[in-house]
Amino acid sequence: MSTLISRVATNRAATDTPVIEARSTTRLADHALLVCVLSLGLFGTAMIASASMAFAEETYNSPFYFVKRQLIFLCFGFVAGLIIYRVPLSVWERYGPHFIIASMVCLCLVLVPGIGKEVNGSRRWIDLGFFTIQVSEAVKLFLVVYLAGYLVRRGHLVQTTFGGFVRPLVLICIASALLLMEPDFGAAVVIALTAMLMLFVAGVRFSQFALLTLVLGSSACLLIFISDYRLRRFVSFLDPFSDPFDTGFQLTQSLIAIGSGGLTGLGYGNSVQKLFYLPEAHTDFLFAVLCEELGLLGAFGLILIYAYVVWRCFYLFKLADAQNSRFAGFVALGIGIWIGLQSFINMGVNLGILPTKGITLPLMSYGGSSAVVFAVAFGMLLRVEWELKQNVLISLRASKETRTGGLS
């Protein structure tokens, strides 16, 4: 009798332990990812306060003009992210095609005079009076959702037939063409590369992937050389100091800011380049101000946060694949690729290793549409993690009941 009781106790301990470990591990992961998201938002707001203060005082007679607006954007974004966290992924899978079609319609509306708002020669925003929406930011997220659903439904065709591979590319080409008409070359690049890498991971044939790479590379070169503006920016990127007061001015000032920071930086708020030397210091070139004020150590800390987020996305993709939760996995994969690409491109532009493209640093740079969309994306990512956790717990409970039933 005592032997039977001890055996039951041992089996209960063995079945309870994985559940406890799964709960503690997943909660830790949830907290770590959430801390990263909140850290990016708060850290970005602090850097926007420093980078924009002089410009805001000069332009709007209020040094905290951009900070107040960014805080409002982040609050709205985190509320939206919390709502999205409560939405089952099956809803996104079902309505993904509808969302991407709606976003395409909005991309067309951006080009309509009177609806689309033009800023600095680009018509990228829909003006709703009390606020504006940059549609290209939402398109990036909806593309990931649509492509994740397509790879679940037609994944076997993507791997085996040319038609299955080309079909989603038609939609991507239409979106890219509409973005180039704004023009928004940077968003088109991010969307095309995100889709290409998702298809590659999904198992597309190497010959087809190589052909796609060749076509995209040739198209990018053609778009650069047929536009005098893009060509000048590309040439200035190769040697910004050859014309430091005209085409190479922005990149030159960015490199001066980064070089001035050294290892530990000049100290928070002590940037010199933000004082009307570096254009777009609080948006596209916020990373340069961060390097100047916080140095290499501050920049490395930020890179570590992004690296952890991207690694976590890839880990969730692997976990979802093991559970056969393919849509959840592809959503996590797409968000990870998107965040990794956009972060890398923004930092690369600031460092002078990539041509200037006008891309924000996720949850760091000033911008309402970008902040809200990335907050929503992180809410969806947390939902992926929660659903995968539930699958693990359900499996462990079923295993526990099976073992308990066997003893009785």
C-alpha positions as CSV (number, residue, x, y, z in Angstrom):
1,M,0.0,0.0,0.0
2,S,2.8,2.4,1.0
3,T,4.6,1.5,-2.2
4,L,1.5,2.4,-4.3
5,I,1.0,5.7,-2.5
6,S,4.6,6.6,-3.1
7,R,4.4,5.7,-6.7
8,V,1.3,7.8,-7.2
9,A,3.0,10.7,-5.4
10,T,6.0,10.4,-7.6
11,N,3.9,10.3,-10.8
12,R,2.0,13.4,-9.6
13,A,5.2,15.2,-8.9
14,A,6.5,14.2,-12.3
15,T,3.4,15.5,-14.1
16,D,3.0,18.6,-12.0
17,T,6.7,19.7,-12.4
18,P,6.5,20.3,-16.2
19,V,3.3,22.3,-15.8
20,I,5.0,24.5,-13.1
21,E,8.1,24.8,-15.2
22,A,6.1,25.7,-18.3
23,R,4.1,28.3,-16.4
24,S,7.2,29.9,-14.8
25,T,9.2,29.9,-18.1
26,T,6.4,31.4,-20.2
27,R,5.5,34.0,-17.6
28,L,9.2,35.0,-17.5
29,A,9.2,35.2,-21.3
30,D,6.0,37.3,-21.3
31,H,7.4,39.7,-18.8
32,A,10.7,40.0,-20.6
33,L,9.1,40.7,-23.9
34,L,6.7,43.2,-22.3
35,V,9.6,44.9,-20.5
36,C,11.4,45.3,-23.8
37,V,8.4,46.9,-25.5
38,L,7.8,49.3,-22.6
39,S,11.6,50.1,-22.5
40,L,11.7,50.9,-26.2
41,G,8.6,53.2,-25.8
42,L,9.9,55.1,-22.7
43,F,13.5,55.2,-23.9
44,G,12.4,56.5,-27.2
45,T,10.2,59.2,-25.6
46,A,13.2,60.3,-23.5
47,M,15.4,60.6,-26.5
48,I,12.7,62.4,-28.5
49,A,12.5,64.9,-25.6
50,S,16.2,65.6,-25.9
51,A,16.5,65.5,-29.7
52,S,13.4,67.7,-30.4
53,M,13.5,70.3,-27.6
54,A,15.4,73.1,-29.6
55,F,13.4,72.5,-32.8
56,A,10.1,72.4,-30.9
57,E,10.8,75.6,-29.1
58,E,11.8,77.4,-32.3
59,T,8.9,76.1,-34.4
60,Y,6.0,75.6,-32.0
61,N,7.1,77.8,-29.0
62,S,6.9,74.8,-26.8
63,P,10.0,72.6,-26.0
64,F,7.8,69.6,-25.1
65,Y,5.6,69.8,-28.2
66,F,6.8,66.5,-29.7
67,V,7.1,64.7,-26.4
68,K,3.5,65.4,-25.4
69,R,2.3,64.1,-28.8
70,Q,4.5,61.0,-28.7
71,L,3.2,60.2,-25.2
72,I,-0.4,60.4,-26.5
73,F,0.5,58.2,-29.5
74,L,2.1,55.6,-27.2
75,C,-0.8,55.6,-24.8
76,F,-3.2,55.1,-27.6
77,G,-1.0,52.5,-29.1
78,F,-0.6,50.5,-25.9
79,V,-4.4,50.5,-25.4
80,A,-4.8,49.3,-29.0
81,G,-2.1,46.7,-28.4
82,L,-4.0,45.5,-25.3
83,I,-7.2,45.2,-27.3
84,I,-5.4,43.3,-30.0
85,Y,-3.9,41.0,-27.4
86,R,-7.4,39.9,-26.5
87,V,-8.3,39.0,-30.1
88,P,-7.8,35.3,-31.1
89,L,-5.4,34.7,-33.9
90,S,-8.1,32.8,-35.8
91,V,-9.8,36.2,-36.3
92,W,-6.7,37.6,-38.0
93,E,-6.3,34.5,-40.1
94,R,-9.9,34.6,-41.3
95,Y,-10.0,38.3,-42.1
96,G,-6.4,38.8,-43.2
97,P,-7.3,39.1,-46.9
98,H,-9.9,41.8,-46.1
99,F,-7.4,43.8,-44.1
100,I,-4.8,43.8,-46.9
101,I,-7.4,44.8,-49.5
102,A,-8.6,47.7,-47.3
103,S,-5.1,48.9,-46.9
104,M,-4.6,48.8,-50.7
105,V,-7.6,51.0,-51.0
106,C,-6.2,53.4,-48.5
107,L,-2.9,53.5,-50.4
108,C,-4.9,54.6,-53.4
109,L,-6.7,57.2,-51.4
110,V,-3.4,58.7,-50.3
111,L,-2.7,59.6,-53.9
112,V,-6.0,61.5,-54.3
113,P,-5.5,65.3,-54.0
114,G,-7.5,66.7,-51.1
115,I,-7.4,63.3,-49.2
116,G,-3.7,62.6,-49.2
117,K,-1.5,65.1,-47.4
118,E,1.8,66.1,-48.9
119,V,4.8,66.8,-46.6
120,N,8.4,67.4,-47.9
121,G,7.4,66.4,-51.4
122,S,5.9,63.1,-50.4
123,R,2.2,62.3,-50.3
124,R,2.1,59.6,-47.6
125,W,-0.6,60.6,-45.2
126,I,-4.4,60.6,-45.1
127,D,-5.5,63.8,-43.4
128,L,-8.5,63.3,-41.1
129,G,-8.4,66.9,-39.8
130,F,-7.5,66.3,-36.2
131,F,-4.8,63.8,-37.0
132,T,-3.1,62.1,-40.0
133,I,-2.5,58.4,-40.8
134,Q,0.5,57.1,-42.6
135,V,-1.0,54.1,-44.4
136,S,2.3,52.5,-45.3
137,E,2.9,51.6,-41.6
138,A,-0.4,49.6,-41.4
139,V,0.3,48.0,-44.7
140,K,3.5,46.4,-43.3
141,L,1.5,44.7,-40.5
142,F,-1.4,43.6,-42.7
143,L,1.0,42.2,-45.2
144,V,2.6,40.0,-42.5
145,V,-0.9,38.8,-41.4
146,Y,-2.0,38.1,-45.0
147,L,1.2,36.3,-46.0
148,A,1.0,34.2,-42.8
149,G,-2.5,33.1,-43.7
150,Y,-1.5,32.4,-47.3
151,L,1.4,30.3,-46.3
152,V,-0.9,28.2,-44.1
153,R,-3.5,27.8,-46.8
154,R,-1.2,27.5,-49.9
155,G,2.2,26.6,-48.3
156,H,2.4,23.3,-50.3
157,L,1.9,25.3,-53.6
158,V,4.5,27.8,-52.6
159,Q,7.0,25.0,-52.2
160,T,6.1,23.0,-55.3
161,T,4.6,25.3,-58.0
162,F,5.6,28.5,-59.7
163,G,2.1,29.8,-59.6
164,G,1.8,29.4,-55.8
165,F,5.0,31.3,-55.4
166,V,4.1,34.2,-57.8
167,R,0.5,34.8,-56.5
168,P,1.4,36.7,-53.3
169,L,4.1,38.6,-55.2
170,V,1.5,40.2,-57.4
171,L,-0.1,41.8,-54.4
172,I,3.3,42.8,-53.0
173,C,4.2,44.4,-56.4
174,I,1.0,46.4,-56.4
175,A,1.6,47.6,-52.9
176,S,5.2,48.5,-53.7
177,A,4.1,50.4,-56.9
178,L,1.6,52.4,-54.9
179,L,4.2,53.3,-52.3
180,L,6.7,54.3,-55.0
181,M,4.1,56.7,-56.4
182,E,3.9,58.6,-53.0
183,P,7.0,58.2,-53.1
184,D,8.0,56.0,-50.2
185,F,10.9,54.0,-51.4
186,G,11.9,52.9,-47.8
187,A,8.5,51.4,-47.0
188,A,8.5,49.6,-50.4
189,V,11.9,48.1,-49.6
190,V,10.9,46.9,-46.1
191,I,7.7,45.3,-47.5
192,A,9.4,43.6,-50.3
193,L,12.3,42.2,-48.2
194,T,9.9,41.0,-45.4
195,A,7.8,39.1,-47.9
196,M,10.8,37.7,-49.7
197,L,12.3,36.4,-46.4
198,M,9.0,34.9,-45.2
199,L,8.7,33.0,-48.5
200,F,12.3,31.8,-48.2
201,V,11.7,30.4,-44.7
202,A,8.5,28.8,-45.9
203,G,10.5,26.6,-48.2
204,V,10.3,28.2,-51.6
205,R,12.6,26.6,-54.2
206,F,16.1,28.1,-54.2
207,S,16.0,28.8,-58.0
208,Q,12.8,30.8,-57.6
209,F,14.2,32.7,-54.6
210,A,17.3,33.5,-56.6
211,L,15.2,34.7,-59.5
212,L,13.2,36.9,-57.1
213,T,16.3,38.3,-55.6
214,L,17.7,39.1,-59.0
215,V,14.5,40.8,-60.1
216,L,14.2,42.9,-56.9
217,G,17.8,43.9,-57.0
218,S,17.6,44.9,-60.7
219,S,14.3,46.8,-60.0
220,A,15.9,48.7,-57.1
221,C,18.9,49.7,-59.2
222,L,16.6,50.8,-62.0
223,L,14.5,52.9,-59.6
224,I,17.7,54.6,-58.3
225,F,19.1,55.4,-61.7
226,I,15.9,56.7,-63.3
227,S,15.3,59.3,-60.5
228,D,17.8,62.2,-60.2
229,Y,16.8,62.6,-56.5
230,R,17.4,59.0,-55.6
231,L,20.6,58.9,-57.6
232,R,22.0,62.0,-55.8
233,R,21.2,60.5,-52.4
234,F,22.8,57.2,-53.4
235,V,26.0,59.0,-54.7
236,S,26.1,61.1,-51.6
237,F,25.8,58.0,-49.4
238,L,29.0,56.6,-51.1
239,D,31.0,59.7,-50.2
240,P,29.0,62.2,-48.1
241,F,32.1,64.3,-47.4
242,S,32.5,65.1,-51.1
243,D,29.6,67.5,-50.8
244,P,29.1,68.0,-47.0
245,F,27.0,71.2,-47.4
246,D,24.5,69.9,-49.9
247,T,23.6,66.3,-50.8
248,G,25.8,64.8,-48.1
249,F,24.8,67.3,-45.4
250,Q,22.4,65.1,-43.4
251,L,24.7,62.0,-43.4
252,T,27.7,64.1,-42.6
253,Q,26.0,65.6,-39.6
254,S,24.9,62.1,-38.5
255,L,28.4,60.7,-38.7
256,I,29.8,63.7,-36.8
257,A,27.2,63.1,-34.0
258,I,28.0,59.4,-33.8
259,G,31.7,60.0,-33.8
260,S,31.4,62.7,-31.1
261,G,29.8,60.3,-28.7
262,G,32.7,58.0,-28.2
263,L,32.3,55.1,-25.8
264,T,30.1,56.7,-23.1
265,G,28.7,59.8,-24.9
266,L,28.5,63.5,-24.1
267,G,25.7,62.9,-21.6
268,Y,21.9,62.9,-21.9
269,G,20.7,66.3,-23.3
270,N,24.2,67.4,-24.3
271,S,24.0,66.7,-28.0
272,V,25.4,69.5,-30.2
273,Q,24.2,68.2,-33.6
274,K,20.5,68.3,-32.6
275,L,20.8,72.1,-32.4
276,F,19.7,72.7,-36.0
277,Y,22.7,70.9,-37.5
278,L,21.2,67.4,-38.0
279,P,17.9,67.4,-39.9
280,E,15.1,65.0,-38.7
281,A,17.0,64.5,-35.4
282,H,13.9,63.3,-33.5
283,T,12.6,61.0,-36.3
284,D,14.8,59.2,-38.8
285,F,18.1,60.2,-37.2
286,L,17.3,59.7,-33.6
287,F,19.9,56.9,-33.4
288,A,22.6,59.4,-34.2
289,V,21.6,61.6,-31.3
290,L,21.5,58.6,-29.0
291,C,25.0,57.7,-30.0
292,E,26.2,61.2,-29.4
293,E,24.6,61.5,-26.0
294,L,24.9,57.9,-24.7
295,G,27.9,56.7,-26.7
296,L,28.7,53.2,-28.0
297,L,27.5,51.7,-24.7
298,G,24.0,53.2,-25.1
299,A,23.8,52.2,-28.7
300,F,24.9,48.6,-27.9
301,G,22.2,48.4,-25.2
302,L,19.5,49.4,-27.6
303,I,20.8,46.9,-30.2
304,L,20.6,44.2,-27.5
305,I,16.9,45.0,-26.9
306,Y,16.1,44.7,-30.6
307,A,18.1,41.6,-30.9
308,Y,16.2,39.9,-28.0
309,V,12.9,40.9,-29.6
310,V,13.9,39.4,-32.9
311,W,15.3,36.3,-31.3
312,R,12.1,35.9,-29.3
313,C,10.0,36.1,-32.5
314,F,12.1,33.4,-34.2
315,Y,11.9,31.2,-31.1
316,L,8.1,31.5,-31.1
317,F,8.1,30.5,-34.8
318,K,10.1,27.4,-34.0
319,L,7.8,26.6,-31.0
320,A,4.7,27.1,-33.1
321,D,6.1,24.9,-35.8
322,A,6.6,22.1,-33.2
323,Q,3.0,22.5,-32.1
324,N,1.7,22.7,-35.7
325,S,0.3,26.2,-35.1
326,R,1.5,27.4,-38.4
327,F,-0.4,30.7,-38.6
328,A,0.9,31.8,-35.2
329,G,4.4,30.8,-36.2
330,F,4.4,32.8,-39.5
331,V,3.0,35.9,-37.8
332,A,5.8,35.8,-35.2
333,L,8.3,35.2,-38.0
334,G,7.0,38.0,-40.1
335,I,7.0,40.5,-37.2
336,G,10.5,39.5,-36.2
337,I,11.8,39.9,-39.8
338,W,10.0,43.3,-40.1
339,I,11.3,44.7,-36.8
340,G,14.8,43.3,-37.5
341,L,14.9,44.8,-41.0
342,Q,13.5,48.2,-40.1
343,S,15.8,48.5,-37.1
344,F,18.9,47.4,-39.2
345,I,18.1,49.8,-42.1
346,N,17.5,52.8,-39.8
347,M,20.7,52.2,-37.9
348,G,22.6,51.5,-41.1
349,V,21.4,54.8,-42.6
350,N,22.5,56.7,-39.5
351,L,25.9,54.9,-39.6
352,G,26.3,55.6,-43.4
353,I,26.4,52.0,-44.4
354,L,23.1,52.2,-46.3
355,P,21.5,55.0,-48.4
356,T,19.0,57.3,-46.7
357,K,15.5,55.9,-46.9
358,G,13.3,57.8,-44.4
359,I,12.5,54.8,-42.1
360,T,11.8,55.2,-38.4
361,L,13.4,53.2,-35.6
362,P,10.6,51.0,-34.2
363,L,8.9,52.5,-31.0
364,M,11.8,54.9,-30.7
365,S,11.5,57.6,-33.5
366,Y,8.8,60.2,-33.3
367,G,5.7,59.3,-35.3
368,G,2.1,58.5,-34.4
369,S,1.3,55.9,-37.1
370,S,4.6,54.1,-36.5
371,A,4.2,54.0,-32.7
372,V,0.6,52.8,-32.8
373,V,1.2,50.1,-35.5
374,F,4.3,48.7,-33.7
375,A,2.4,48.7,-30.4
376,V,-0.4,46.7,-32.1
377,A,2.2,44.3,-33.6
378,F,3.7,43.7,-30.2
379,G,0.2,43.1,-28.8
380,M,-0.3,40.5,-31.6
381,L,3.1,39.0,-30.7
382,L,2.1,38.6,-27.1
383,R,-1.1,37.0,-28.2
384,V,1.0,34.4,-30.2
385,E,3.0,33.7,-27.1
386,W,-0.1,33.3,-24.9
387,E,-1.8,30.9,-27.3
388,L,1.3,28.8,-27.6
389,K,1.5,28.7,-23.9
390,Q,-2.1,27.5,-23.6
391,N,-1.3,24.7,-26.1
392,V,1.6,23.6,-24.0
393,L,-0.5,23.6,-20.8
394,I,-3.4,21.8,-22.4
395,S,-1.0,19.1,-23.7
396,L,0.6,18.7,-20.2
397,R,-2.8,18.5,-18.5
398,A,-4.0,15.9,-21.0
399,S,-0.8,13.9,-20.4
400,K,-1.3,14.2,-16.6
401,E,-4.9,13.0,-16.9
402,T,-3.8,10.0,-19.0
403,R,-1.2,9.0,-16.5
404,T,-3.6,9.4,-13.5
405,G,-6.2,7.4,-15.3
406,G,-3.7,4.7,-15.9
407,L,-3.0,4.4,-12.2
408,S,-6.6,4.3,-11.3
